[in-house]
Amino acid sequence: MPWVWKGAAKGKGWGKGWGKGYGGGGKSKPQALPEDYSVDSSTVYEGTVTTYYKFKGYGFITPDEAGKVPGDKVFVFWKSIKTEDRYPSLSRDMKVQFTLAIVEKQGVKTLQAENVCAPGGGAISVQDESDQKKTFVGGQSMRYTGKLKFFLPKQGYGYITIDPGFQYDKEGVPSEIKAEAVEMNCGGGNPAYAEDVQVEFGIWVTARGAFKAFNVTLPGGKPMAAVESLTTTGVQGMPAAA
């Protein structure tokens, strides 16, 4: 008899265990799949992003067709997102297309969305819309140079010392500006720990007048180093504690 989802036990929601087990800082394991559950990795589904934690790198998708997955909710990890954005991300209520895979996490078999893209197979694009709302120093295409003093993946930010000699079309640009994870261009990956690295970047100013780095790359527009994965205990690529 084919597997049929009949609902979780009362008080044991699918999302709670997964959220704690994937970057939430808790010790709960992801919800295990029923032993007889199987997927066809070639089947393409469509659904809606119900939650996505940008700086933790994961979220959940609700398939359009109910009853296909336990709890009608599928976990999605940033590495499964097909995108050309500087920083892989999804937006709440976004429509997406994906396949399914059974993976083992923390000793249990769970379900995960793979090949996440726009309906029809196109790349996910979140940052273009966000960039259009920014106010830039010297324009969006203007590039400055400097040294990335440090970048801390777990905290999601670092600071850049701007090379001297630049003239700006806006007053008040400081010699050091903040570089946030969403502006670290790692070719679609998550930024790794970095220290004393020469970079190039744009500068934008927030509505409150704070100057921040935009589209940070290595010299020549080459992508920054990316981490291999995010873990529940931290971010791979960070130096070991002394």
Secondary structure, DSSP 8 states (H G I E B T S, - for coil): ---------TT--HHHHHHHHTTSS---------TT----TT--EEEEEEEEETTTTEEEEEESSTTSSGGG-EEEEGGGB-B-SSS----TT-EEEEEEEEEEETTEEEEEEEEEESTTS--B--HHHHHTT-EESS-TT--EEEEEEEEETTTTEEEEEE-TT---SSTT--SEEEEEGGGB--SSS-B--EEEEEEEEEEEE-TTS-EEEEEEESGGG----B-S-EETTEETTS----
